[in-house]
Amino acid sequence: AMTRGHLPARHLYGLLHLSGEGGVARDEAKARAVFEVGAKAGHAAAMVELARLLAEGLGGPRDVTRAEQLLRRAARVNARAQRHLGARLLDGTFSSANAQEEGRAWLRRAAAGGDEKAKRLIQTLPPK
């Protein structure tokens, strides 16, 4: 399935390269390349992983602008992407005129979509 382009299988393969588990060598550059394929095909989970690698400069050059573009695209349909976008806005990785307010809004949307980590993160935020 992986070699025929099955996106969930490719995504798992990328995760294995990130973790170095399952008999797969840890290789952030390879993981980044695998997630790139998934992201180009519109796979939201691949976009989230690729955005993290880009934002942190893992497996290749740092590209915060592209990371933000990917997360914004994925956040249209994916609660995990919404959480990551909200967190990156709140921690200052991504900037916008109202980053704190926008970040909180994305976290609320993720929580409403069932993302348990977003629910917990909201609990840790200081009052406005």
Summary of the structure (lengths in Angstrom):
residues: 128
radius of gyration: 15.0
end to end distance: 47.8
largest distance: 49.0
contacts: 411
relative contact order: 0.10
helix: 66%
strand: 0%
